[in-house]
Amino acid sequence: MRRKTHIMVVDQEGIVRDGLCALLQRADELHVDGAFSSGREAVRTSGDLRPNVVIMDFPLAMKTGPETIAHVKRRWPETRVLVLSASSEGQIIEAARRAGADGYVLRNDRRSELFDAIHTLASGKHYISKSVLEVPARGNGRPSPHAPRRTDTAGMLTEREQEVVALIAEGYRTREMAQLLSLSHKTVERHRTNLMRKLGVRSATGVVAYAITHGYVGF
C-alpha cells in the first residue's frame, strides 16, 4: 500500500484555501492534515501534526512570505515547502528560494502541475513550474518559442557559462560576477548573452529557472 503524503495548506484567502483542500482530498495518495491562514497560526495550533509538504501562498509584498516559511521550517525542519504564487516575477521567485522554499508553482498552472510538484517535493527533490520557464523578458503575453524543457543539456554550456548561470541564479549582478571571476564587465556580458541564446531564454528569470531545474542551485 502506497504511503500517503501528508499536506498542510497555508493561504490568506479563505476561498482559495478551501478550494485547494477540496482538490487535494480527492487524491487517494494525499491526506490534508489542516488548513491555516498564516504560518504563525499553523505552528501555534497544529499540535502533533508533522506534514510532509506545506503548500503556502507568498504575498507579492514579500513581507509575510519569508516569515511564514521561517515559522514552518523552525517547527518542522524536515517538511518541504511548496509556494503557490500568482507571480512569475524573478525577484519573487528568488525571494521565495532564499527564504527556504523547496518548490514554486503558479496559481494559474494546471492541477497536474501542482500534483507533480507535491510528489517531487515529497521525494526529496526541488521543483519549479514549467510555465516559469516560458515567461518572456517583456510582458507581451507570448512565451518564447524556444523556452527550454526539462531535458539533459549536459555539454551545451562551457564551464565558464555554467559558472555565470550559477551566479545569476544566486542573484549576483554583472559587475559582481566580473569581480568574482576576475573578468571584464564586457566579457561577462558576452558569456551571459551566449548562454541565454543557447538556453533559449530571454530573461534572468529563465536562467534562474534553468539553474534550479538542472541542479546548479537548490530552490
MOVENNOR-V194953 format. One record per backbone hydrogen bond with DSSP energy under -0.5 kcal/mol. CO is the residue of the C=O (numbers start at 1). NH is the residue of the N-H. If there is no record, write none. Layout:
BEGIN
co=CO nh=NH
co=CO nh=NH
END
This chain:
BEGIN
co=4 nh=6
co=5 nh=31
co=6 nh=52
co=6 nh=53
co=7 nh=33
co=7 nh=34
co=8 nh=55
co=9 nh=36
co=10 nh=57
co=12 nh=14
co=13 nh=17
co=14 nh=18
co=15 nh=19
co=16 nh=20
co=17 nh=21
co=18 nh=22
co=19 nh=23
co=20 nh=24
co=21 nh=25
co=22 nh=26
co=23 nh=26
co=24 nh=27
co=26 nh=28
co=27 nh=30
co=29 nh=5
co=31 nh=7
co=31 nh=33
co=34 nh=9
co=36 nh=11
co=38 nh=42
co=39 nh=43
co=40 nh=44
co=41 nh=45
co=42 nh=46
co=46 nh=49
co=52 nh=80
co=53 nh=8
co=53 nh=55
co=54 nh=56
co=54 nh=82
co=55 nh=10
co=56 nh=84
co=59 nh=62
co=64 nh=68
co=65 nh=69
co=66 nh=70
co=67 nh=71
co=68 nh=72
co=69 nh=73
co=70 nh=74
co=71 nh=75
co=72 nh=76
co=76 nh=79
co=80 nh=54
co=80 nh=82
co=81 nh=83
co=81 nh=102
co=81 nh=103
co=82 nh=56
co=83 nh=85
co=83 nh=105
co=85 nh=107
co=89 nh=93
co=90 nh=94
co=91 nh=95
co=92 nh=96
co=93 nh=97
co=94 nh=98
co=95 nh=99
co=96 nh=100
co=96 nh=101
co=97 nh=100
co=102 nh=127
co=103 nh=83
co=104 nh=129
co=105 nh=85
co=106 nh=109
co=110 nh=113
co=110 nh=114
co=111 nh=115
co=112 nh=116
co=113 nh=117
co=114 nh=118
co=115 nh=119
co=116 nh=120
co=117 nh=121
co=118 nh=122
co=119 nh=123
co=120 nh=125
co=121 nh=124
co=127 nh=104
co=129 nh=132
co=129 nh=133
co=130 nh=133
co=131 nh=134
co=132 nh=135
co=134 nh=144
co=138 nh=140
co=141 nh=143
co=144 nh=147
co=149 nh=151
co=151 nh=153
co=153 nh=156
co=158 nh=162
co=159 nh=163
co=160 nh=164
co=161 nh=165
co=162 nh=166
co=163 nh=167
co=164 nh=168
co=165 nh=169
co=166 nh=170
co=167 nh=172
co=168 nh=171
co=173 nh=177
co=174 nh=178
co=175 nh=179
co=176 nh=180
co=177 nh=181
co=178 nh=182
co=178 nh=183
co=184 nh=188
co=185 nh=189
co=186 nh=190
co=187 nh=191
co=188 nh=192
co=189 nh=193
co=190 nh=194
co=191 nh=195
co=192 nh=196
co=193 nh=197
co=194 nh=198
co=195 nh=199
co=196 nh=200
co=196 nh=201
co=203 nh=207
co=204 nh=208
co=205 nh=209
co=206 nh=210
co=207 nh=211
co=208 nh=212
co=209 nh=213
co=210 nh=214
co=211 nh=216
co=211 nh=217
co=212 nh=215
END
